[in-house]
């Protein structure tokens, strides 16, 4: 995955048809509903199974307690990959001390639901614990081998494929290696060393290299192509190449299929590993339609290449997408919206996989009305600012006054005096104009009845720092504490 914050539905065809007819309304302001059971023949999973392809999603196991998330995950996908739970900082925070609790939750979910498990990622310059970053070249090489042996060895026999090395090549159109700690201290051999260690740790798993901005034929993808060709010639174990496909509406490369095919011609599998297609927010009907066409184009490109194993989206719902936190003003990148309503992109993926076109609903065939599960009946917010000169911090305490646990929260409010948010803690905090949106972190999404969750942010102001007075929790207006 390109960035650290990685944050993550199911509807029947009748509801989907109504959504398509509604146009732009489906992307904004919907209440989260309980997805209704889908006919097995209409799910993406059933369609992908019939074609012998994978349709996957990136999982944050903490979201499984949220009923709409769990129902979509169970029904619509046949492959699961951990968003963060199998990365180096999560599995070996201290040298030689491995922890697999979160990763095992993902593996157990895959096993109990009959899905393939995809491993992400063994070696990445990002989300690397500080102890590893400080090692000398020989020590780093030894630590890398030991880390691969520990993690891939722990999941040996359960992972279908591993992203052994993630994002090893630089941006900028040069095709050069990224100037990572591995490249600096080990040298050009580090990628080969990682693949050889992975093969030893798990001989049955397919071993992949994964990167972003490689979806078309360009200097970066060609550098990876040359690496794979060299590895195949010399017998270095490599079985597949992952194309992240973090795309922008209207910018799917025209040579995507040709690019996938040239790698497949080297004798390796190819995969779309982290697909999302972002747009300016709020979403418009025109952009949603363009996004649907783009999703179909990507899936069709994979299907046209025999060795393309499948397509994985980086999450399920826009509610938990990493995009807004990294690209302010951008989002709506997945195929279910914030309220778990399927977008036109869902139908486009379904059609690409061989599903039928949903009929337009008629007045005698109204779409089902979802049963709301969120927002909670009540909430109280206490806002505690601390200002100085032209800077400030603020703590926001949110109490769940309802009778049911909140699983996954979004708090929204406005800063009306020209303040600018510069960072946050215990939440992903983003700003668009005056509007501020805070979404829970991976560890604090559940708030029991009567329970309180707090988060904070820092910012700047121009001399006036008026406190917000209207807060919403998952769309419900809260009392001020």
C-alpha positions, 0 to 999 in steps of 0.5 A, a space after each residue: 500500500 502506498 500510504 500508512 493510513 489504510 482504513 474499510 457491504 453487500 446489497 441485492 440487485 433490486 436496491 442497486 437498481 434503485 441506487 443507479 436510478 437515483 444518480 448522484 443521491 447515492 453518494 451523499 448523506 445516506 443513512 447506514 442500513 443493514 444490507 439484505 441477503 443477496 442471491 448467491 448468483 448476484 454476488 461478485 464472489 459468485 461471479 468471480 468464482 465462476 470465472 476462476 478469478 479472485 475478487 478480494 478486499 483489504 480487511 481491517 479485522 476491527 471492522 468485522 463487528 460492524 454488521 454491514 461491513 461483515 455482511 458485505 465481506 462475507 458475501 461479496 469476496 473470495 480473497 482477503 488481504 490484511 490492510 496493516 496487520 501483517 506489516 513489519 511494525 505490526 508483527 515484529 515491533 521489537 527485534 525477535 519478538 513477534 506478535 501475530 494477534 491481529 494478523 491471525 484474526 485476518 487469517 482465521 476470518 479467511 479460513 472460516 469463510 472459505 476465502 483465499 488469504 493474501 499476505 501483505 507485506 513482508 518487506 517495505 520501507 514504510 511502517 518499519 519499526 525504528 529498531 530496524 531502521 537503525 541497523 547497519 547493512 549486515 545487521 539489516 540483511 540478517 534482520 530482514 531474513 529473520 523477519 521473513 522467516 518469522 512471519 512467512 513461516 508463521 503463516 506457512 501453508 495458509 497464504 496463497 501469495 505474498 507481497 514479498 517486497 513492496 514499493 521498491 522503485 522510485 517515483 519521478 520517471 527515472 526507473 531507479 530504485 527507491 532510496 530506501 534504508 534497504 537500498 542504502 545499506 544492503 545494496 541492489 541485492 536486497 530484493 533478491 535476498 528477500 525473495 530467496 528468504 521468502 521461498 525458504 520460509 514458505 515454498 508453496 506460496 506465490 511470491 510477488 513484487 508490488 508497487 504503485 504508478 506501474 499500471 501503464 507502460 512507463 519507466 517505473 513499470 519497465 524497471 520492474 519488468 526488467 527486474 522480473 525478467 532478470 530474476 526469471 532468467 537467473 532462477 531467483 524465485 518470483 511468481 507474480 507482480 502486483 499493480 496497486 492501481 490507486 487511480 483517479 477518475 478518467 485516468 485509467 492507462 490506455 495500455 493497462 492490458 498491454 502492460 499486464 500482458 507483457 509481464 504475464 508473457 514472462 511467465 508470472 501471474 499478475 494481479 490488481 492488488 489495491 484498486 480504488 479510483 478517487 474523485 473530487 468530493 462531494 461526488 457528482 453523478 457524472 464522476 460516479 458514472 465515469 468511475 463505474 466505467 473506469 472500474 469496468 475497464 480495469 476488471 476487463 483488462 485483468 480478465 483479458 489476460 489469462 495470467 491475471 489472477 484477479 482484482 482486489 479493492 483496497 477496502 469495502 466502503 468509502 467510510 473507511 478509505 485512506 484517500 481523504 486523509 492523504 488527498 484532502 478534497 478527494 475520496 469516494 474511491 470504492 464501490 460502496 459509499 459511506 452508508 454501505 450503499 452500492 455505487 454504479 461502480 458495483 454494478 460495473 464490476 458485476 457486469 464485467 464479471 458476467 453479471 446481468 444489467 439490473 432493470 430500472 425499477 418501476 413504481 410497482 416495484 419499489 426498492 427495499 428500505 434499509 433498516 437503520 443501524 446507525 446513527 445512535 439515538 443520542 450523543 454528547 460532545 465536549 470540546 476542549 480547546 487550548 489556544 496560543 498566539 496563532 496555534 491551538 490544540 483541541 480535544 473532542 470527547 464524544 459520549 454514546 448516549 444511545 442503547 447500542 454500541 457504536 461500531 465505527 464512528 465519524 464526527 463532523 463539525 465546522 471551524 468558522 473562523 478560518 482555522 486550519 487543521 494541521 494534524 490529529 491523534 486518535 482519529 483520522 482528521 481531515 478538513 474541506 473548507 470549514 468542514 472537519 471530519 474525524 474518523 475513528 482509528 483502528 483501535 477505538 471504533 467501538 463505543 459502548 452505551 454510556 462510553 466515551 471516546 476522545 480524539 484531538 487535533 492541532 491547528 492554526 488560526 489568524 487571531 480568532 479561534 471560535 469553538 464549533 457548536 454543532 457536532 454530528 456523530 454518524 449523521 446524528 446531531 449531538 448535545 454540547 457537553 
